[in-house]
Amino acid sequence: MKIAVFGAGSTGCYLGGLLSLADNEVTLICRPRIKDMIEQAGGLTLTDFEGQHEQLMPSRLITEVTDDTNMHFDIVLVTLKCHHLISAQEDLVKLSQGGAKLIFMQNGLGSLELISEQLPPEKVLQGITPFNVLSKEQATFHRGTEGAMIFQRCPETKALKQQFEALGFPCELYDDMRPAIYGKLLMNLNNAINAIADLPIKTQLQNRRCRKVLAGAMKEWLAVASASGVNLIQYTAIKPSLVPYVLALPNLLFEALAKKMIAIDPEARSSMWEDIQAGRKTEIEFLNGAVADLAQETKIPAPINHGISQLVTAKEQGESVTLEQLFALLS
């Protein structure tokens, strides 16, 4: 298949690399900085916490969408950050007019609604990347966690499922993506806590006070999702409704019951941490901020998610934020 990854950053480059390994013709549409980095390194290097180490060069590296015939793709994975979708609207329309199915891979809630009316509904699908990818030197993209790829069902994503599974990556297809997206948001509520803690995810999860804040944020989201009539898809060995209670356990009990949850690369950090370190705007308004907004609509209190959103916004603006401020949200 002819596949493009539009907005190829850390996760997009990793996904593009995997799809290249599956013998697709892959084009990365990325920022000049990413293009230069990959060219100078002689290609992408994919690594992971299980020992993967593969080097390859995608079919094409480009920095803009043009009107020429080379812009016709079967699938475009849209891996832009949520807040960049609006500015990319014109390019996305062009790509859909060229015949591509657009698979939006954004985390959180609300970003697709901002542009969906401008796109042909039959060309718009959603997907979820379950794992964390960290960008390292020499165009190395490192997967630090595991999980199954998820796509909205259509003929093209059935083909993707076969390809990912042939590479050893589980993949699931759904007709209704809302339970999957709500379930992924439950796990992504940790992104902000990781950015505030400024610790590797594994180290952060070994801190019970950090876990108790995460558990509180999750309970709020579970209450909001229940009020909205959505049953969350399960991403861990533990049922979504039980995850907050396991997180709040003392360390010895937590580590005994949640071995898979902390069986991650010691280097792994959230993409929001990476954004903060690079001085970029984060996706907080589509994650914890979206929970707080939806909670307000459903008249369910969500002070922890609201507080987390405020702390990340402060960090975006260069303010110092401490763990004690995070822990104070429980009081």
C-alpha positions in Angstrom: 0.0 0.0 0.0 0.9 3.6 -0.4 0.9 5.1 3.1 1.7 8.5 4.4 2.3 9.6 8.0 1.2 13.2 8.3 2.8 15.1 11.2 5.5 12.5 11.8 7.2 13.1 15.1 8.3 10.5 17.6 5.3 8.2 17.4 4.7 8.9 13.7 8.3 8.1 12.7 8.1 4.8 14.7 4.8 3.8 13.0 6.1 4.8 9.6 9.2 2.7 10.2 7.1 -0.3 11.2 4.9 0.1 8.1 8.1 0.3 5.9 9.2 -3.0 7.4 5.9 -4.4 6.2 6.9 -3.5 2.6 4.6 -0.6 2.2 5.6 2.5 0.2 5.8 5.0 3.2 6.1 8.7 3.0 6.8 10.7 6.1 5.3 14.2 6.0 7.2 16.0 8.7 8.9 19.2 9.9 12.2 20.2 8.2 14.0 19.5 11.5 12.8 15.8 11.5 13.6 15.4 7.8 17.1 16.8 8.2 17.7 14.6 11.3 16.7 11.4 9.5 18.7 12.3 6.4 21.8 13.1 8.4 21.5 9.8 10.3 21.1 7.9 7.1 17.6 6.7 8.0 15.4 5.8 11.0 16.5 3.5 13.8 13.7 1.7 15.6 14.4 0.3 19.1 12.4 -0.9 22.0 12.5 -2.2 25.5 12.4 -5.8 24.3 15.5 -5.6 22.2 14.3 -4.3 18.8 17.0 -2.6 16.7 16.1 -2.0 13.0 17.5 0.6 10.6 15.7 1.7 7.5 14.9 4.7 5.2 11.3 5.5 4.3 10.4 5.7 0.6 10.1 9.5 0.9 10.6 12.4 3.3 8.7 15.6 2.5 7.8 18.7 4.4 4.7 19.9 2.7 1.6 18.7 0.9 1.5 19.7 -2.7 -1.0 19.3 -5.6 1.1 16.9 -7.6 0.1 13.3 -8.3 2.6 11.9 -5.8 0.2 13.0 -3.1 -2.2 10.1 -3.7 -2.2 7.6 -0.9 -4.3 4.6 0.2 -4.0 5.6 3.9 -2.7 8.6 5.8 -2.0 8.2 9.5 -2.5 11.6 11.0 -0.2 11.8 14.0 -0.2 15.5 14.6 -0.7 16.9 18.1 -4.4 17.7 18.8 -3.9 21.5 18.7 -2.2 21.3 15.2 -5.2 19.8 13.4 -6.9 23.1 12.7 -3.8 24.6 11.0 -3.4 21.4 8.9 -7.1 21.4 7.7 -6.3 22.5 4.1 -3.7 19.8 3.7 -5.9 17.2 5.1 -8.7 18.1 2.7 -6.2 17.8 -0.2 -5.1 14.4 1.0 -8.7 13.2 1.3 -9.5 14.5 -2.2 -6.6 12.5 -3.5 -8.4 9.3 -2.4 -6.8 8.6 1.0 -8.5 7.3 4.1 -7.4 9.6 6.9 -6.8 7.8 10.2 -6.6 10.2 13.1 -4.4 9.0 15.8 -4.8 11.8 18.4 -5.1 11.2 22.1 -7.9 12.6 24.2 -11.2 14.2 23.3 -12.4 16.9 21.1 -9.7 17.5 18.5 -11.3 15.7 15.6 -14.6 17.5 16.1 -12.8 20.8 15.4 -12.2 19.9 11.7 -14.5 16.9 10.9 -17.1 19.0 9.2 -14.6 20.0 6.5 -13.7 16.4 5.6 -15.7 13.8 3.7 -17.2 11.5 6.5 -16.4 8.3 4.5 -12.7 9.3 4.5 -12.4 9.9 8.3 -11.4 7.1 10.7 -9.8 7.0 14.1 -7.0 4.9 15.5 -5.0 4.5 18.8 -1.3 4.0 19.3 -1.1 2.2 22.7 2.6 2.5 23.4 5.0 5.3 24.3 7.7 6.4 21.9 10.7 8.5 22.9 12.8 10.4 20.3 16.5 10.0 20.8 19.7 11.1 19.1 20.6 10.0 15.5 16.9 9.7 14.4 16.4 6.8 16.9 12.8 6.2 18.0 12.4 4.1 21.1 9.3 2.2 22.1 9.2 2.0 25.9 5.8 0.2 26.5 3.6 -2.4 25.0 0.0 -2.6 23.8 -2.3 -3.5 20.9 -2.8 -1.1 18.0 -6.5 -0.1 17.6 -8.2 1.0 14.4 -11.7 1.8 13.3 -12.8 -1.1 11.0 -12.7 -0.7 7.2 -11.0 -2.7 4.4 -7.8 -0.7 4.7 -7.4 -1.2 8.4 -8.1 -4.9 8.0 -5.0 -4.9 5.8 -3.1 -2.9 8.5 -4.1 -5.4 11.1 -2.6 -8.2 9.1 0.6 -6.3 8.6 1.1 -5.3 12.3 0.3 -8.8 13.5 2.9 -10.2 11.0 5.4 -7.9 12.7 4.5 -9.2 16.1 2.2 -6.3 17.1 -1.3 -7.2 18.3 -4.0 -5.2 16.5 -7.7 -4.8 17.2 -10.5 -3.3 15.0 -13.7 -1.7 16.3 -16.8 -0.3 14.6 -17.5 2.1 17.5 -14.3 3.8 18.6 -15.7 5.8 21.6 -15.2 3.0 24.2 -11.6 2.6 22.9 -10.9 6.3 23.0 -12.4 6.7 26.5 -10.4 3.7 27.7 -7.2 5.1 26.3 -7.9 8.5 27.9 -8.0 6.7 31.3 -4.4 5.6 30.8 -3.3 8.9 29.2 -4.3 10.8 32.4 -0.9 9.8 33.6 0.8 11.9 30.8 0.4 15.1 32.7 1.5 13.6 36.1 4.6 12.3 34.4 5.4 15.7 32.9 4.9 17.4 36.3 6.9 14.8 38.2 9.8 15.0 35.7 10.6 11.4 36.3 10.7 8.2 34.1 7.2 6.7 34.0 8.4 3.5 35.8 10.0 5.6 38.6 6.9 7.8 38.9 4.6 4.7 39.1 6.8 3.4 42.0 5.9 6.5 44.0 2.7 5.9 45.8 1.8 9.5 46.3 2.0 10.1 42.5 -0.1 7.0 42.0 -2.8 8.2 44.4 -3.1 11.5 42.4 -3.4 9.4 39.2 -6.0 7.2 40.9 -8.0 10.3 41.9 -8.0 11.6 38.4 -9.0 8.3 37.0 -11.9 8.0 39.4 -13.2 11.3 38.2 -13.0 10.2 34.6 -14.7 6.9 35.3 -17.6 8.8 36.9 -17.9 11.1 33.9 -17.7 8.2 31.4 -20.4 6.3 33.4 -22.7 9.4 33.4 -22.1 9.6 29.6 -23.1 5.9 29.2 -19.8 4.7 27.8 -18.2 1.4 28.9 -14.4 1.7 28.6 -12.3 -0.8 26.7 -9.8 -2.6 29.0 -6.1 -1.8 28.2 -4.5 -3.6 31.1 -4.9 -6.9 32.9 -7.0 -5.0 35.5 -10.5 -3.9 34.7 -10.8 -0.1 34.2 -13.0 0.3 37.3 -10.4 -1.4 39.5 -7.3 0.4 38.2 -7.5 3.4 40.6 -7.9 1.1 43.6 -4.8 -1.0 42.6 -2.8 2.2 42.0 -3.6 3.5 45.5 -2.3 0.3 47.2 0.9 0.3 49.2 4.0 -0.3 47.1 4.5 -4.0 47.9 0.9 -4.9 47.1 0.9 -2.6 44.0 4.0 -4.2 42.6 2.7 -7.7 43.2 -0.7 -7.0 41.5 0.5 -4.7 38.7 3.6 -6.4 37.4 2.7 -5.8 33.7 1.8 -2.1 34.4 5.4 -1.4 35.6 7.1 -3.8 33.1 8.2 -0.9 31.0 11.4 0.6 29.9 13.2 2.5 32.7 13.8 5.3 30.2 10.2 5.7 29.1 8.5 9.1 29.6 5.3 10.6 28.4 5.0 12.7 25.2 3.8 15.5 27.4 7.0 15.4 29.3 8.9 15.6 26.0 6.8 18.6 24.9 7.5 20.5 28.2 11.2 19.8 27.8 11.1 21.2 24.3 9.1 24.3 25.2 6.2 23.1 23.1 2.5 23.5 23.8 1.0 20.3 25.3 -2.2 18.5 24.7 -3.5 19.1 28.2 -6.7 20.7 27.1 -7.7 17.5 25.3 -6.7 15.2 28.2 -7.2 16.2 31.8 -8.7 19.5 30.7 -11.3 17.7 28.6 -12.2 15.5 31.6 -12.7 18.7 33.7 -14.9 20.3 30.9 -17.0 17.2 30.4 -17.4 16.8 34.1 -18.7 20.3 34.3 -21.3 19.5 31.6 -22.4 16.4 33.5 -22.3 18.2 36.9 -19.7 15.8 38.3 -16.9 17.3 40.4 -13.4 16.8 38.9 -11.1 19.1 41.0 -8.1 16.8 40.5 -8.2 16.9 36.7 -8.9 20.6 36.8 -5.9 21.1 39.1 -3.6 19.0 37.0 -4.6 20.9 33.9 -3.7 24.2 35.7 -0.3 22.9 36.8 0.7 21.8 33.3 -0.5 25.1 31.9 1.8 26.8 34.4 4.7 24.6 33.3 4.0 25.5 29.7 4.4 29.2 30.7 7.8 28.5 32.3 6.6 28.5 35.9 8.1 26.2 38.5 5.8 23.4 39.6 6.6 21.0 42.4 5.5 17.5 43.3 4.1 19.0 46.6 1.7 21.1 44.5 0.6 18.0 42.7 0.1 16.0 45.9 -1.9 18.9 47.4 -4.6 18.3 44.9 -5.7 15.3 47.0 -6.4 17.5 50.1 
